């Protein structure tokens, strides 16, 4: 999709007939962030297939360069699989202190344009530029300026999506990657969603996409045809969200004060598992993903939770809170393995496992932990 200027849709009417401005949301996403930093700092790595994290023998890929992605290598892939797909793959250890420093530079650029910044990770964020500090009318111009400044200050490429809500801005940022941007306007938003396969929707993982497929839902148009009652009955609390995005509607605001209450990762298996050792082996890549985020953000926690979903979609959770803090990956994994052992023998084969670390050291005292936030 070519880059166009976001028309100045200043007025819309809400459900009560009140006139209000159409929001202008930008989703900025750095291109292969960790890998690009490594290639920037080491010229010998430029142009080569690169994986950050893991090793040829064990672990998981934290990030892959675009040269590696050509071979099918991607983040969260087991290192052994990545090496098999790309025998020339180069593994480098992560340098989270460097990534955090670069992320802070990028955050400072965002702050020149708006105080409404919602970071999702070190390398991506939502910005609400409806009323911005530069007084600029066109959101696409703001995105172009931000990307140019990021390149000037850090030497790295960023992509951006511009739209009237967070869901569509996120979807737009992937349309012209790498080093590009795209806009989805209020006029073409609903049509864009209707034509999109639901498996490509942000917020619809492989397991949910498969459940939707069983109900005959494979595109946004199929999703739009389902009633709110049907979606609530079959997808629970996510039903209203799916009902809205099928129509190009997403009322979530950009929240600059968002507090992360937990860090989690989960995986749905290609085949159900009923062997304890096989299930235990699946915990390590999940623990690595959780702890990688914690290291990047200087986070520790006190409570480890394991989620087990069985072949009949019933599920169980087991939690353990330590007296001090969970301060390294070995503690995450040790507690997760103990919790998994507490439900063995499994009542049915296991189709999904998840690990969550909560009671974080960034939490506001007294708040309940929010479990199962995927990375």
N, C-alpha and C positions, 0 to 999 in steps of 0.2 A: 504494500500500500504506500503510495507516495506521501510525502510530508506536505500537508496543507496548513494554512493558518486556521486557528480555531476562530470561527466567527464569533462576533461579540454578542452572544445570546445573553442579554442583560436581564431579561424578565421572563419569569415563568409563574404559573399560578399553582399554589399548593392545594391540598385537598379541601381547604376551607375557603378557597377563592381569594386568598391573599397573594399579592404580587411579591416575588422575591427573586434575587439574582440566581442565575444558573451558576453552580459551582464550577471552578476551573481547577482540576486536580492533575498534578504531574507525578508520575511514578518514574523515578530515576533508578536505573539498575546498572551497576558497573559490569563491564564485559570480562568474564573469566577472571574475577578480581585477584584472588590469591596468586593464580598462575601468571597473570599479567604483571603483578608486582615483582615476582621472581624473574621474569624475562626482562623487565625494565632494569633491574639491579644487576643482572648478570647477562651481558650481551651474548655470551656463548650459548645461552639457552634460547635465544630468539629464533623463531622459525622451526623449533623442534617440538615433537610431541612431549608434553610435560604433565606430570601429575604431582600435586602437592598432597603430602600425607601418605601414610602407609609405606609399604616397601614391596619389593618384588615377591616376597614370600608370605606377607601377612598384612592385616589391616584393611582399611578402606580408603578410597580416594576422596580427599576433601574438596579438590577442585581440579579441573582439567583444562589445559590450553585448547584453543580452537584447533590447533594441529593434531591434538590427541582425539578431539571429538569426531574428527573425520573417520576415525577407526571405530567409533561407537563407544569410546571411553567417556564416562560421565561421573559426576560426584555421587557418593554413596555406593559406588560399585566396589566389590571386593578387589583388592589389589591383584590377586591371582588371576581373576577374570580379565582385568584391565591389561595385564601383561600378556595374556594369551591373545587378546584382540590386537594388541600393538606391541610386538616383541621389542621394538626400539624405544619403548616408553621410558622416559627418565623420571625417577622419583626424587623429590627434594623434600626435606622436612619443613613443616610450617614455621613461620616466624610471626606469631600473633602480635608481638609488640610492634613490629613494623606495620602490619595490616591495621592495627588500631590507630597508629599515628597518621597513616594516610586517610583512614576513615574520618578522623577528626578534621583534617584539612578540608575534606569534601563537605563535612557538616558545616564548617564555617562559611563555605561558599553558599550553601543553601540559606544560611541565616542572613545573608545579604539581601535576600528576596522576600522571605516570609518567616514569621515566628512559628507558623503552623507546620511543623515537621514531625512526621511519625516514622522513626527508624524501624525497619523490619529486621535488619541485620547490619553487619559492618558495611555491606556493599549495596544496600538498596533502602529506599525510603519513599514515603508519600509526602508531597508538598501541596498545600492548599494555597493557590496564588490568586484566588478570586479578588481579594483586596491585598495587593502586594506592596512591599516597601519601595519599589522603584516606580510605582504608578504606571506600570506597563499594561496596555489593554489586551494584548494578544498573548495567550498562554504558550503558543508554539514558539514565539520569539523569546520568551523567558527560558524555555527548555533549551533552545539553541545557545543562548548566552551561558547558561549554567554548564552545559556540556563543553563549550569552548573554554570556560574558565577552569574546569576540572582538568582538561587536557593541558592547559598552560601551566597550572600549578603542580600537577602530579605526574604529567606525562602519560596518563592513562585514558582509555576510551570509556565513555559511558553511553548507554542507550536510554531512551525516554519514551514514555507513553503519555499522551495527553487526552483527557476526556472529562466528562461531567460527573463521574463518580469513581470510586476507588477500584471497583471490579474491572471496569472497562479501561481505566488507565493502566492497570496491571496487565491486562491482555494486550493492550496496544504496545507496551514496551518490548514485547517479544516479536512484533511484526517485522521490524527492520534491523534486527540484531545481526552482526555487531556494529557498533558505532553508527547508529541511526535512530530515527524517531518516527513516530506515527501518531495520528490523531483520530479519535472516534467521536464524532459530533453527536449532539442530541438527535439530529435528523436521521443519522444512519446507525445509531447504537442498537435499536431493537432488531433491525435487519441483520446486522453483524452477528448478534447473538443467535438468531434463529438458524443461521447457516453453519454455526460452529459445532463440531462434535463435542459432546459433553465431557469426553475424556480429556479435552484440552482446557476445560474450565479451571481457573484457579479456585482451589477449594474442593475439587472433585478428584479424589485419589483413585487408584486402580480398583480398589475393592468397591467403592461407591459407584464407580462407572460400570462395573460388572453387575451390581445390583440394579442399577438403572436399566441396563440392557435387558435384564430378565423381565422388566416391566415394559419393554418396548420403547425405552427412551435412549436414543442414540445421538440426537441433535438438540440444539436449543429449541427448535420448533416442536419436537416431540415433548420436551419438558414443558413448554408453554401450554401444550394441550391438556396437561394434567391439572386438576383442581387443587386448591390449597389444602382442602381436607385430605385428598389422596396423598399429597406430599407429606403432610404432617403425620398421617397414619403410617406411612412406609419409611420416612426418613427423620421422624421425630422433630427435635428442636431445629434441625437444619431445613425443615420443610419451608418455612416462610422465606428464608434466604434464597433457596432454589426457586421459589415462586417469583420472587422479585427479579433476580438476575436473568431469568428466562425472558423477562420483559424489558431488560436493560435498566432496571431500577436497583439501586443500592444506596440506602440512606445512611450508611456508616460515615461518620465524620472523621476527618484527619485529626488524630488525638496526639498532641505534643506531650501530654502528661501520662501517656500509657505506661503502666507498671507491669512488667512481666512477672507473673506469679509462679511460673514453672517452666521447665525446659524438658521437652520430650521428643521421643522418636519411636516409630513403630513400623512394622513391616508385615505385609500379608504374603504368605508363602504360595508358591505355585502349586505345591502339593501339601496336603495336611500332614502334620507330624504327630506321631504317637510315641516316639522314642525319646527318653529323657536326655540322653547325651546329644542327640541331634538338636533338640530344642535348646539345650544349654549353649551349644555352639552358636546359635543364632543371636544370643544375647550380646556377644562381644561387639559386633558392628554397631548395634544399637547404643551400647554404652560409649563407644568411641564417638559416635555422632553427638550424643548428649554432652560428653566431656569436652569435645572440641569447641562447642559453643561456649561452654563455661570458661574455658581457658581464654577464649577470645574476648570475653567480657568481664574477666576477673570475678566470676561468680562462684560461690560455693552454696551448698544447701544442706538440709538436715534430714529430709525425708525422701526415701527411694520407694517408688511404686512400680509394681509390675502388673501389666494388663495382659490377660489371656483371653482370647476369643476362640471359641470352639467351632467345630464344623457345622453345628446347628445355629450358629450366630449368638448363642448365649455366651456370656462372658463373666469373668471374675477378676477382681483386683486384690492385690495384697500389698501392704505398705509396712515400712519399718522406718522409725525415726531414731537417729543416733544421738548420743548425748552431746557430742561436740559438733562437728560438721563433716560432711562428705567432701574431702579435700583433694581426691585424686581419682583417676579412672579405676584403679584397682578396688577402691572402696565402693564405687558404683557397681562394678561387676560382681564383687563378692556378695553384696547385699541382694542384688537382683537374682543371683543363682540360688541363694538361700530361700528367697521368696518363691521362686519357681519350684524348688524342691518341696515346698509346703503344700502344693496342689497335685503332686505326683503320688500315685498313678493318676493320669488324666482321666476325667470322666468321659471324654470324647477326644478324638484327634484335634490337634491345635491348628488353627488356620492363620492366626495372627498373634504376635507378641509385641509388647511395647514397654519401654522404660521411661519413667518420668522422675525428674529431680525437682522437689518443691521445698517450701519453707526457705526460700532463697535469701541470701544476705542483702538483696536489693528490695525486699518486700517491706511494705508498711505493716507495722505490728498490728496483729489482731485480724488481718484479712485472711480469709479462707484460701487455701491453695487451689489453683485452677489446674486440674489434671488434664493430661493427654493433649497438650499443645505440641503438635508436630513441628519438626524443624523444616 
